[in-house]
Amino acid sequence: MIHPNLKDSITIHHIVFTILDLNETEQFYTKIFGPSLYSNANTAMYQVGQTMLIFIQKEQENQAVKTFNPSNIGLEHLAFGLKNLEELQEVEKVLTINNIQNSGIHTDTSSKKEKIWLNDPSNIRIEFYL
C-alpha cells in the first residue's frame, strides 16, 4: 500500500477523453473554462485546477456508436468539486449566459449536497458539485 503521506499528495494530472467532434467540444469547454492551453487538428487541452483535461477526436471504427453511454463499463461521469454555494452559483451563471443546457442547482439525493449536471457535445455527463 502507498504510504498515507504520499497518497495524500497525489493529484490527478490528466484525464483523456475520446470525443466525436473536436470543434464542438472545444467551443463547449472554452465557454466554461476559457481558451484551451493547446489545440491542433484532433486534440484540445484545458487546465482545471491541477488536472489537465485532454480531448482527442478519433475516427470510430464502429460508426453505429455515436454517443457516450454512462451505463457502459468506463466513465459514468466527471465531477468538479467546488467549495461553496457562491462558487456553484457562479458556474450556473456562466452556463446560463452561454446557453449551455444544465440541470440547475439542485440537491443530490444521496449526499444531500448541491450540484449542477450537464452533458458535453459527446454526451459525457459532467457535474459541478459541492
VMD Tcl script that builds the backbone (N, CA, C; Angstrom):
set m [mol new atoms 390]
animate dup $m
set s [atomselect $m all]
$s set {name element resname resid chain x y z} {
  {N N MET 1 A 0.842 -1.186 0.000}
  {CA C MET 1 A 0.000 0.000 0.000}
  {C C MET 1 A 0.883 1.243 0.000}
  {N N ILE 2 A 0.465 2.269 -0.717}
  {CA C ILE 2 A 1.180 3.542 -0.738}
  {C C ILE 2 A 1.078 4.183 0.641}
  {N N HIS 3 A 2.180 4.758 1.100}
  {CA C HIS 3 A 2.199 5.431 2.397}
  {C C HIS 3 A 1.130 6.535 2.404}
  {N N PRO 4 A 0.392 6.707 3.513}
  {CA C PRO 4 A -0.669 7.734 3.572}
  {C C PRO 4 A -0.194 9.148 3.215}
  {N N ASN 5 A 1.013 9.526 3.594}
  {CA C ASN 5 A 1.513 10.865 3.246}
  {C C ASN 5 A 1.662 11.028 1.739}
  {N N LEU 6 A 2.170 9.992 1.080}
  {CA C LEU 6 A 2.288 10.041 -0.372}
  {C C LEU 6 A 0.906 10.040 -1.008}
  {N N LYS 7 A 0.016 9.183 -0.526}
  {CA C LYS 7 A -1.342 9.113 -1.070}
  {C C LYS 7 A -2.033 10.469 -0.993}
  {N N ASP 8 A -1.845 11.185 0.121}
  {CA C ASP 8 A -2.483 12.492 0.302}
  {C C ASP 8 A -1.912 13.559 -0.629}
  {N N SER 9 A -0.691 13.346 -1.143}
  {CA C SER 9 A -0.084 14.361 -2.009}
  {C C SER 9 A -0.303 14.079 -3.495}
  {N N ILE 10 A -0.859 12.923 -3.826}
  {CA C ILE 10 A -1.092 12.575 -5.229}
  {C C ILE 10 A -2.284 13.367 -5.763}
  {N N THR 11 A -2.129 13.881 -6.971}
  {CA C THR 11 A -3.232 14.556 -7.662}
  {C C THR 11 A -3.499 13.831 -8.979}
  {N N ILE 12 A -4.613 14.125 -9.590}
  {CA C ILE 12 A -4.879 13.604 -10.929}
  {C C ILE 12 A -4.255 14.590 -11.901}
  {N N HIS 13 A -3.235 14.156 -12.625}
  {CA C HIS 13 A -2.520 15.020 -13.559}
  {C C HIS 13 A -3.342 15.290 -14.811}
  {N N HIS 14 A -3.883 14.235 -15.416}
  {CA C HIS 14 A -4.698 14.443 -16.614}
  {C C HIS 14 A -5.706 13.322 -16.805}
  {N N ILE 15 A -6.758 13.657 -17.530}
  {CA C ILE 15 A -7.791 12.710 -17.937}
  {C C ILE 15 A -7.955 12.896 -19.443}
  {N N VAL 16 A -7.927 11.798 -20.188}
  {CA C VAL 16 A -8.039 11.864 -21.642}
  {C C VAL 16 A -9.401 11.311 -22.060}
  {N N PHE 17 A -10.102 12.083 -22.872}
  {CA C PHE 17 A -11.413 11.693 -23.383}
  {C C PHE 17 A -11.331 11.520 -24.894}
  {N N THR 18 A -11.901 10.449 -25.412}
  {CA C THR 18 A -12.087 10.292 -26.844}
  {C C THR 18 A -13.463 10.875 -27.152}
  {N N ILE 19 A -13.498 11.814 -28.067}
  {CA C ILE 19 A -14.741 12.539 -28.336}
  {C C ILE 19 A -15.112 12.441 -29.823}
  {N N LEU 20 A -16.327 12.871 -30.142}
  {CA C LEU 20 A -16.841 12.751 -31.502}
  {C C LEU 20 A -16.468 13.927 -32.392}
  {N N ASP 21 A -16.535 15.149 -31.864}
  {CA C ASP 21 A -16.324 16.343 -32.691}
  {C C ASP 21 A -15.474 17.330 -31.908}
  {N N LEU 22 A -14.229 17.504 -32.310}
  {CA C LEU 22 A -13.317 18.373 -31.566}
  {C C LEU 22 A -13.775 19.828 -31.591}
  {N N ASN 23 A -14.257 20.297 -32.725}
  {CA C ASN 23 A -14.680 21.691 -32.822}
  {C C ASN 23 A -15.810 21.985 -31.837}
  {N N GLU 24 A -16.855 21.159 -31.813}
  {CA C GLU 24 A -17.964 21.346 -30.863}
  {C C GLU 24 A -17.485 21.246 -29.425}
  {N N THR 25 A -16.626 20.265 -29.157}
  {CA C THR 25 A -16.125 20.054 -27.798}
  {C C THR 25 A -15.301 21.248 -27.337}
  {N N GLU 26 A -14.436 21.749 -28.200}
  {CA C GLU 26 A -13.604 22.896 -27.819}
  {C C GLU 26 A -14.462 24.143 -27.592}
  {N N GLN 27 A -15.448 24.374 -28.432}
  {CA C GLN 27 A -16.342 25.515 -28.219}
  {C C GLN 27 A -17.057 25.395 -26.876}
  {N N PHE 28 A -17.536 24.208 -26.554}
  {CA C PHE 28 A -18.262 23.959 -25.312}
  {C C PHE 28 A -17.383 24.227 -24.088}
  {N N TYR 29 A -16.215 23.585 -24.010}
  {CA C TYR 29 A -15.364 23.718 -22.828}
  {C C TYR 29 A -14.733 25.109 -22.726}
  {N N THR 30 A -14.520 25.785 -23.840}
  {CA C THR 30 A -13.999 27.155 -23.805}
  {C C THR 30 A -15.009 28.096 -23.167}
  {N N LYS 31 A -16.298 27.860 -23.388}
  {CA C LYS 31 A -17.330 28.684 -22.751}
  {C C LYS 31 A -17.282 28.559 -21.234}
  {N N ILE 32 A -16.867 27.408 -20.733}
  {CA C ILE 32 A -16.835 27.162 -19.288}
  {C C ILE 32 A -15.484 27.523 -18.691}
  {N N PHE 33 A -14.384 27.055 -19.291}
  {CA C PHE 33 A -13.059 27.187 -18.686}
  {C C PHE 33 A -12.144 28.196 -19.379}
  {N N GLY 34 A -12.604 28.839 -20.445}
  {CA C GLY 34 A -11.746 29.752 -21.179}
  {C C GLY 34 A -10.984 29.008 -22.260}
  {N N PRO 35 A -10.094 29.709 -22.958}
  {CA C PRO 35 A -9.388 29.105 -24.095}
  {C C PRO 35 A -8.572 27.873 -23.702}
  {N N SER 36 A -8.453 26.950 -24.638}
  {CA C SER 36 A -7.629 25.772 -24.410}
  {C C SER 36 A -6.168 26.193 -24.308}
  {N N LEU 37 A -5.394 25.412 -23.550}
  {CA C LEU 37 A -3.961 25.668 -23.433}
  {C C LEU 37 A -3.229 25.244 -24.693}
  {N N TYR 38 A -3.776 24.236 -25.361}
  {CA C TYR 38 A -3.164 23.696 -26.563}
  {C C TYR 38 A -4.262 23.074 -27.404}
  {N N SER 39 A -4.159 23.258 -28.706}
  {CA C SER 39 A -5.060 22.531 -29.596}
  {C C SER 39 A -4.399 22.368 -30.950}
  {N N ASN 40 A -4.779 21.295 -31.623}
  {CA C ASN 40 A -4.365 21.079 -33.010}
  {C C ASN 40 A -5.555 20.449 -33.725}
  {N N ALA 41 A -5.336 19.796 -34.834}
  {CA C ALA 41 A -6.441 19.281 -35.648}
  {C C ALA 41 A -7.285 18.223 -34.941}
  {N N ASN 42 A -6.706 17.515 -33.961}
  {CA C ASN 42 A -7.500 16.470 -33.308}
  {C C ASN 42 A -7.362 16.424 -31.793}
  {N N THR 43 A -6.789 17.458 -31.164}
  {CA C THR 43 A -6.578 17.465 -29.714}
  {C C THR 43 A -6.813 18.866 -29.147}
  {N N ALA 44 A -7.434 18.920 -27.974}
  {CA C ALA 44 A -7.544 20.176 -27.214}
  {C C ALA 44 A -7.277 19.849 -25.746}
  {N N MET 45 A -6.535 20.753 -25.066}
  {CA C MET 45 A -6.180 20.535 -23.662}
  {C C MET 45 A -6.590 21.741 -22.831}
  {N N TYR 46 A -7.188 21.479 -21.661}
  {CA C TYR 46 A -7.609 22.513 -20.719}
  {C C TYR 46 A -7.011 22.208 -19.352}
  {N N GLN 47 A -6.618 23.253 -18.636}
  {CA C GLN 47 A -6.144 23.115 -17.256}
  {C C GLN 47 A -7.299 23.460 -16.333}
  {N N VAL 48 A -7.650 22.532 -15.425}
  {CA C VAL 48 A -8.697 22.762 -14.429}
  {C C VAL 48 A -8.092 22.398 -13.081}
  {N N GLY 49 A -7.806 23.407 -12.263}
  {CA C GLY 49 A -7.090 23.147 -11.024}
  {C C GLY 49 A -5.734 22.568 -11.349}
  {N N GLN 50 A -5.408 21.432 -10.767}
  {CA C GLN 50 A -4.138 20.769 -11.044}
  {C C GLN 50 A -4.265 19.711 -12.138}
  {N N THR 51 A -5.442 19.568 -12.716}
  {CA C THR 51 A -5.710 18.489 -13.663}
  {C C THR 51 A -5.840 19.009 -15.085}
  {N N MET 52 A -5.236 18.288 -16.015}
  {CA C MET 52 A -5.388 18.589 -17.433}
  {C C MET 52 A -6.528 17.727 -17.979}
  {N N LEU 53 A -7.436 18.347 -18.711}
  {CA C LEU 53 A -8.464 17.620 -19.456}
  {C C LEU 53 A -8.001 17.597 -20.904}
  {N N ILE 54 A -7.876 16.426 -21.461}
  {CA C ILE 54 A -7.393 16.281 -22.829}
  {C C ILE 54 A -8.483 15.607 -23.650}
  {N N PHE 55 A -8.862 16.243 -24.747}
  {CA C PHE 55 A -9.910 15.741 -25.627}
  {C C PHE 55 A -9.287 15.387 -26.968}
  {N N ILE 56 A -9.498 14.143 -27.400}
  {CA C ILE 56 A -8.915 13.666 -28.644}
  {C C ILE 56 A -10.027 13.137 -29.540}
  {N N GLN 57 A -10.081 13.675 -30.748}
  {CA C GLN 57 A -11.044 13.178 -31.731}
  {C C GLN 57 A -10.379 12.072 -32.520}
  {N N LYS 58 A -11.012 10.906 -32.553}
  {CA C LYS 58 A -10.510 9.767 -33.317}
  {C C LYS 58 A -11.623 9.268 -34.213}
  {N N GLU 59 A -11.237 8.746 -35.350}
  {CA C GLU 59 A -12.221 8.126 -36.229}
  {C C GLU 59 A -12.685 6.840 -35.569}
  {N N GLN 60 A -13.980 6.686 -35.446}
  {CA C GLN 60 A -14.516 5.472 -34.829}
  {C C GLN 60 A -14.628 4.376 -35.874}
  {N N GLU 61 A -14.147 3.191 -35.518}
  {CA C GLU 61 A -14.293 2.057 -36.413}
  {C C GLU 61 A -15.753 1.647 -36.515}
  {N N ASN 62 A -16.488 1.742 -35.411}
  {CA C ASN 62 A -17.898 1.385 -35.403}
  {C C ASN 62 A -18.707 2.676 -35.401}
  {N N GLN 63 A -19.097 3.132 -36.564}
  {CA C GLN 63 A -19.828 4.393 -36.676}
  {C C GLN 63 A -21.226 4.320 -36.077}
  {N N ALA 64 A -21.719 3.104 -35.770}
  {CA C ALA 64 A -23.038 2.981 -35.138}
  {C C ALA 64 A -23.004 3.537 -33.720}
  {N N VAL 65 A -21.829 3.543 -33.085}
  {CA C VAL 65 A -21.697 4.072 -31.730}
  {C C VAL 65 A -21.406 5.561 -31.847}
  {N N LYS 66 A -22.413 6.386 -31.643}
  {CA C LYS 66 A -22.272 7.821 -31.863}
  {C C LYS 66 A -22.294 8.647 -30.587}
  {N N THR 67 A -22.705 8.068 -29.469}
  {CA C THR 67 A -22.787 8.856 -28.245}
  {C C THR 67 A -22.249 8.079 -27.055}
  {N N PHE 68 A -21.846 8.820 -26.079}
  {CA C PHE 68 A -21.383 8.281 -24.809}
  {C C PHE 68 A -22.544 7.608 -24.090}
  {N N ASN 69 A -22.290 6.484 -23.436}
  {CA C ASN 69 A -23.321 5.796 -22.663}
  {C C ASN 69 A -22.783 5.551 -21.260}
  {N N PRO 70 A -23.285 6.268 -20.243}
  {CA C PRO 70 A -22.752 6.108 -18.890}
  {C C PRO 70 A -23.043 4.746 -18.276}
  {N N SER 71 A -23.883 3.935 -18.918}
  {CA C SER 71 A -24.174 2.594 -18.404}
  {C C SER 71 A -23.124 1.572 -18.822}
  {N N ASN 72 A -22.297 1.915 -19.819}
  {CA C ASN 72 A -21.235 1.008 -20.250}
  {C C ASN 72 A -20.110 1.008 -19.231}
  {N N ILE 73 A -19.257 -0.013 -19.305}
  {CA C ILE 73 A -18.065 -0.054 -18.471}
  {C C ILE 73 A -17.188 1.133 -18.853}
  {N N GLY 74 A -16.696 1.866 -17.866}
  {CA C GLY 74 A -15.870 3.037 -18.128}
  {C C GLY 74 A -16.385 4.229 -17.342}
  {N N LEU 75 A -16.182 5.390 -17.858}
  {CA C LEU 75 A -16.560 6.630 -17.186}
  {C C LEU 75 A -18.078 6.756 -17.078}
  {N N GLU 76 A -18.591 6.990 -15.874}
  {CA C GLU 76 A -20.020 7.241 -15.684}
  {C C GLU 76 A -20.271 8.740 -15.708}
  {N N HIS 77 A -19.453 9.510 -14.995}
  {CA C HIS 77 A -19.478 10.963 -15.091}
  {C C HIS 77 A -18.223 11.528 -14.443}
  {N N LEU 78 A -17.978 12.801 -14.679}
  {CA C LEU 78 A -16.839 13.513 -14.113}
  {C C LEU 78 A -17.386 14.656 -13.278}
  {N N ALA 79 A -16.957 14.768 -12.029}
  {CA C ALA 79 A -17.457 15.823 -11.140}
  {C C ALA 79 A -16.320 16.756 -10.746}
  {N N PHE 80 A -16.548 18.062 -10.907}
  {CA C PHE 80 A -15.614 19.090 -10.466}
  {C C PHE 80 A -16.067 19.574 -9.093}
  {N N GLY 81 A -15.175 19.587 -8.125}
  {CA C GLY 81 A -15.514 19.989 -6.771}
  {C C GLY 81 A -15.429 21.490 -6.575}
  {N N LEU 82 A -16.417 22.043 -5.928}
  {CA C LEU 82 A -16.456 23.458 -5.577}
  {C C LEU 82 A -16.552 23.591 -4.067}
  {N N LYS 83 A -16.125 24.745 -3.538}
  {CA C LYS 83 A -16.043 24.923 -2.094}
  {C C LYS 83 A -17.333 25.395 -1.445}
  {N N ASN 84 A -18.155 26.175 -2.172}
  {CA C ASN 84 A -19.335 26.749 -1.529}
  {C C ASN 84 A -20.425 27.048 -2.554}
  {N N LEU 85 A -21.586 27.401 -2.057}
  {CA C LEU 85 A -22.740 27.672 -2.914}
  {C C LEU 85 A -22.498 28.859 -3.840}
  {N N GLU 86 A -21.748 29.862 -3.379}
  {CA C GLU 86 A -21.473 31.028 -4.220}
  {C C GLU 86 A -20.696 30.612 -5.473}
  {N N GLU 87 A -19.727 29.698 -5.325}
  {CA C GLU 87 A -18.980 29.215 -6.489}
  {C C GLU 87 A -19.900 28.445 -7.435}
  {N N LEU 88 A -20.786 27.642 -6.886}
  {CA C LEU 88 A -21.737 26.894 -7.713}
  {C C LEU 88 A -22.673 27.839 -8.451}
  {N N GLN 89 A -23.099 28.893 -7.782}
  {CA C GLN 89 A -23.961 29.890 -8.430}
  {C C GLN 89 A -23.215 30.605 -9.559}
  {N N GLU 90 A -21.922 30.837 -9.394}
  {CA C GLU 90 A -21.117 31.459 -10.455}
  {C C GLU 90 A -21.046 30.543 -11.671}
  {N N VAL 91 A -20.850 29.245 -11.443}
  {CA C VAL 91 A -20.837 28.287 -12.548}
  {C C VAL 91 A -22.194 28.279 -13.250}
  {N N GLU 92 A -23.270 28.265 -12.478}
  {CA C GLU 92 A -24.608 28.281 -13.071}
  {C C GLU 92 A -24.796 29.528 -13.932}
  {N N LYS 93 A -24.301 30.659 -13.464}
  {CA C LYS 93 A -24.404 31.913 -14.219}
  {C C LYS 93 A -23.659 31.801 -15.554}
  {N N VAL 94 A -22.454 31.243 -15.542}
  {CA C VAL 94 A -21.670 31.067 -16.768}
  {C C VAL 94 A -22.390 30.140 -17.740}
  {N N LEU 95 A -22.943 29.057 -17.239}
  {CA C LEU 95 A -23.678 28.128 -18.093}
  {C C LEU 95 A -24.894 28.806 -18.725}
  {N N THR 96 A -25.620 29.570 -17.924}
  {CA C THR 96 A -26.816 30.263 -18.406}
  {C C THR 96 A -26.460 31.306 -19.460}
  {N N ILE 97 A -25.449 32.134 -19.180}
  {CA C ILE 97 A -25.020 33.166 -20.126}
  {C C ILE 97 A -24.629 32.563 -21.462}
  {N N ASN 98 A -24.017 31.379 -21.423}
  {CA C ASN 98 A -23.548 30.724 -22.640}
  {C C ASN 98 A -24.550 29.736 -23.229}
  {N N ASN 99 A -25.785 29.776 -22.724}
  {CA C ASN 99 A -26.861 28.915 -23.246}
  {C C ASN 99 A -26.484 27.434 -23.240}
  {N N ILE 100 A -25.825 27.014 -22.169}
  {CA C ILE 100 A -25.466 25.606 -22.014}
  {C C ILE 100 A -26.541 24.950 -21.154}
  {N N GLN 101 A -27.262 24.027 -21.756}
  {CA C GLN 101 A -28.349 23.345 -21.059}
  {C C GLN 101 A -27.790 22.594 -19.853}
  {N N ASN 102 A -28.454 22.743 -18.699}
  {CA C ASN 102 A -27.996 22.101 -17.470}
  {C C ASN 102 A -29.187 21.847 -16.554}
  {N N SER 103 A -28.912 21.159 -15.465}
  {CA C SER 103 A -29.969 20.778 -14.531}
  {C C SER 103 A -30.398 21.900 -13.602}
  {N N GLY 104 A -29.603 22.966 -13.525}
  {CA C GLY 104 A -29.825 23.972 -12.495}
  {C C GLY 104 A -29.329 23.433 -11.162}
  {N N ILE 105 A -29.146 24.308 -10.219}
  {CA C ILE 105 A -28.679 23.889 -8.897}
  {C C ILE 105 A -29.772 23.090 -8.215}
  {N N HIS 106 A -29.415 21.913 -7.751}
  {CA C HIS 106 A -30.352 21.068 -7.011}
  {C C HIS 106 A -29.571 20.208 -6.024}
  {N N THR 107 A -30.279 19.602 -5.099}
  {CA C THR 107 A -29.652 18.797 -4.051}
  {C C THR 107 A -29.569 17.340 -4.478}
  {N N ASP 108 A -28.373 16.776 -4.374}
  {CA C ASP 108 A -28.153 15.367 -4.662}
  {C C ASP 108 A -28.908 14.527 -3.632}
  {N N THR 109 A -29.649 13.546 -4.092}
  {CA C THR 109 A -30.473 12.756 -3.168}
  {C C THR 109 A -29.635 11.889 -2.222}
  {N N SER 110 A -28.451 11.469 -2.641}
  {CA C SER 110 A -27.615 10.625 -1.788}
  {C C SER 110 A -26.824 11.428 -0.768}
  {N N SER 111 A -26.077 12.429 -1.253}
  {CA C SER 111 A -25.160 13.170 -0.370}
  {C C SER 111 A -25.814 14.368 0.312}
  {N N LYS 112 A -26.954 14.790 -0.206}
  {CA C LYS 112 A -27.652 15.986 0.288}
  {C C LYS 112 A -26.831 17.261 0.051}
  {N N LYS 113 A -25.938 17.234 -0.962}
  {CA C LYS 113 A -25.142 18.400 -1.338}
  {C C LYS 113 A -25.648 18.949 -2.668}
  {N N GLU 114 A -25.443 20.248 -2.872}
  {CA C GLU 114 A -25.907 20.875 -4.096}
  {C C GLU 114 A -24.968 20.550 -5.250}
  {N N LYS 115 A -25.572 20.507 -6.446}
  {CA C LYS 115 A -24.807 20.222 -7.655}
  {C C LYS 115 A -25.558 20.743 -8.873}
  {N N ILE 116 A -24.834 20.780 -9.985}
  {CA C ILE 116 A -25.398 21.036 -11.311}
  {C C ILE 116 A -24.826 19.949 -12.214}
  {N N TRP 117 A -25.630 19.372 -13.066}
  {CA C TRP 117 A -25.090 18.446 -14.062}
  {C C TRP 117 A -25.457 18.913 -15.455}
  {N N LEU 118 A -24.650 18.489 -16.415}
  {CA C LEU 118 A -24.855 18.810 -17.819}
  {C C LEU 118 A -24.112 17.790 -18.653}
  {N N ASN 119 A -24.396 17.757 -19.942}
  {CA C ASN 119 A -23.717 16.853 -20.866}
  {C C ASN 119 A -22.936 17.669 -21.875}
  {N N ASP 120 A -21.721 17.185 -22.201}
  {CA C ASP 120 A -20.923 17.881 -23.211}
  {C C ASP 120 A -21.372 17.432 -24.603}
  {N N PRO 121 A -20.754 17.948 -25.675}
  {CA C PRO 121 A -21.215 17.599 -27.026}
  {C C PRO 121 A -21.151 16.116 -27.371}
  {N N SER 122 A -20.304 15.332 -26.693}
  {CA C SER 122 A -20.274 13.886 -26.915}
  {C C SER 122 A -21.193 13.154 -25.946}
  {N N ASN 123 A -21.989 13.917 -25.220}
  {CA C ASN 123 A -22.952 13.421 -24.245}
  {C C ASN 123 A -22.292 12.852 -22.990}
  {N N ILE 124 A -21.057 13.271 -22.700}
  {CA C ILE 124 A -20.379 12.867 -21.478}
  {C C ILE 124 A -20.933 13.720 -20.349}
  {N N ARG 125 A -21.407 13.091 -19.294}
  {CA C ARG 125 A -22.010 13.782 -18.158}
  {C C ARG 125 A -20.907 14.414 -17.298}
  {N N ILE 126 A -21.039 15.705 -17.016}
  {CA C ILE 126 A -20.159 16.377 -16.073}
  {C C ILE 126 A -21.007 17.048 -15.008}
  {N N GLU 127 A -20.428 17.178 -13.821}
  {CA C GLU 127 A -21.106 17.827 -12.694}
  {C C GLU 127 A -20.186 18.857 -12.075}
  {N N PHE 128 A -20.800 19.849 -11.503}
  {CA C PHE 128 A -20.123 20.777 -10.598}
  {C C PHE 128 A -20.801 20.544 -9.260}
  {N N TYR 129 A -20.012 20.218 -8.240}
  {CA C TYR 129 A -20.527 19.592 -7.017}
  {C C TYR 129 A -19.892 20.231 -5.795}
  {N N LEU 130 A -20.715 20.478 -4.765}
  {CA C LEU 130 A -20.154 21.000 -3.514}
  {C C LEU 130 A -19.554 19.871 -2.705}
}
mol reanalyze $m
mol bondsrecalc $m
mol representation Tube
mol addrep $m
